[in-house]
Amino acid sequence: MTQPIAALRDVSVHFPQAGPWPWSAALPLRAVDGVSLDIGPGEVLGLVGESGSGKSTIGRALLRLQPVTAGSVHFEGVDITAFKPRQLMPIRKKLQVVFQDPEASLNPRMTIGAAIGEALRVHGSMTGKERQRRIAELLKSVGLDSELLNQWPHELSGGQRQRLGLARALATEPLLLVLDEPISALDMSIQAQILNLLSDLRAQRRLSYLFISHDLAAVAHLSDRVAVLYAGRIVEIGTTAQVLDMPKHPYTQALKRSVLLPDPKQARNRGLQALQGEMPTLQGLMTGCALHPRCPLATQQCREKVPQLRDVDGRQVACHMA
Amino acid sequence: MARDPQSPVLQASGLSVEFVGQTGHIAVVRDVELTLRPDETLAIVGESGSGKTVTLLAILGLHPPTRSCVVATTLRVCGVDILTAKPKQLQDLRGNRAAIVWQDPLTALNPYLTIGTQLAEVLVIHKQFSKADALDQAALLLGQVGLKDAGSILRQYPHEMSGGMRQRIGVAMALLCQPELLLADEPTTALDVTIQAQVLQVLADQRARTKLSLLLVTHDLGVVAALADRVAVMYGGQIVEQGTATAIFEDPRHPYTQALLASLPARQKRHGRLASLPGLAPPPQECLAGCAFAPRCAQAVAACRQFSPQLRAFASDRAVRCTVAWEGIG
């Protein structure tokens, strides 16, 4: 494989938590534990998992918005874990983000033109005229009318706001976009519009995406490779076909079964097959595999020893029983 | 009161809801027609702003009369005429014979009261149980919705529960009085997929256990496919298509239903292009002349922009509101 654009090596993110009393030992919340992943040039890596599994924290760690407790973050082969804000400036230009809720991520007091223009002003040395032309270009590339330039975010619909979020992220001509649940807040018919736009932009600009989502169908649609997270660890990672069509980890299998197919015949044949129980709290020490209390295959070994990722049929799986 | 076992649990026709705003009345739901028979599950599907939740609230008479205007030729729930019923009759109906499960169980539960107090209250008020009997019954129901250790849950507060547990409690609370009709407004939207499957399993079990009619409001076509017998698709405040779940998914006739199904990644070839609907759903004040869907419809003809089509039945239990689709049917 060619050199990855971005990589995480054994990254852990722990959040300190106060104990019940001032003198009791504080057990950290282990949001992300020992995660390694690579994103190649032009590649889309899907990151799936349920709420609290650490998806967004991984995205934030990669963006250097969240300091890591252990491990290292690499961009274009350079270790940027300890970079100072000034050193990060040129990296940030190539590494951009689109958040889930465009309402919260856009400044309500900035016009649409200003929101995009700010990125250009901070990261470039354009004259005002050049900047105006570029803003119009960017709006067009995400399917927005350039007449919207002087309007305000609240005048846009959810789908339009998400397009604007994309235009702003693309302003600095990034190599990699972290997409944190970019379609979850949108209506069904609008989700398809944004998914199509994401695949068009990727093809035109040879972009890489870290596509964070809980929507398995959307991830399957857009991603080349998929990583499945559970309780802060990667439990399975491989190509989309390997992981989502023929999953080997019991959690990936359960996740796939839980997804409701929009097809009554299949839904009835298959019935509802729910994985029992819930994700454990991530505070304190956990012995063994995080899934063992819910896993139908769990053995004594699973309760005692944390499974490491190993190669199984071309993909990597963290399961003693796979 | 003896009732005909086949008479519908819910019957609504010509149901319209207008909100009274500063600029005048805005028609949010227009001419909705719904029938729900005993032991049947009907799903209302639509995107945000299509009027599905407003319809649900109107069915239980929950719109405040000062700010809204609800009219209908028929609106009967469990034999009660909602529009003319006295407050006492409505109170006897709601939570008792017709109960509701809300989307967000955290806001639906009172944070100041223990789970036990909130559940017991329902039985004390509607069934004149003693508090102790009510708590016993509540513990039984919690067990039925798959919550272990009901005794300690009853003493706990809502914030101590996870989202999945809270939604199970919401379902248990709605089922306490053994209602004939259960309404559920996006019951699993706030939940993770593995938890969603658990809660849907609970609903399916309850439906099998008791003769329960379920009216499900959702935007998730996967949930619809898993539970619904019949489906009503809403767009711009109107029902645009109605039919059995199989018919709607396999042979959609309204261009909106067709486009919606074609836009789902799960139903398409991977990495291919999704059929996406251009534009946006119209705000209610703009649905005036012509078909509400016409501006986004690829099949629209001149007539669509001039005349509002009626919901027309064309087979047993199927109806569609579309001028173009009728031509195909003949």
Interface residues (C-beta under 8 A of the other chain):
Chain A: E50 S51 S157 G159 D187 M188 S189 I190 Q191 A192 Q193 L195 N196 S199 H214 L216 A217 A218 A220 H221 L222 T240 A254 L255 R257 S258 V259 L260 L261 P262 D263 P264 K265 Q266 A267 L272 Q273 A274 L275 Q276 E278
Chain B: E47 S48 S162 G164 D192 V193 T194 I195 Q196 A197 Q198 L200 Q201 A204 H219 D220 L221 G222 V223 V224 A225 A226 A228 A245 T246 F249 E250 A259 L260 L261 S263 L264 P265 A266 R267 Q268 R270 H271 R273 L274 A275 S276 L277 P278 L280 A281
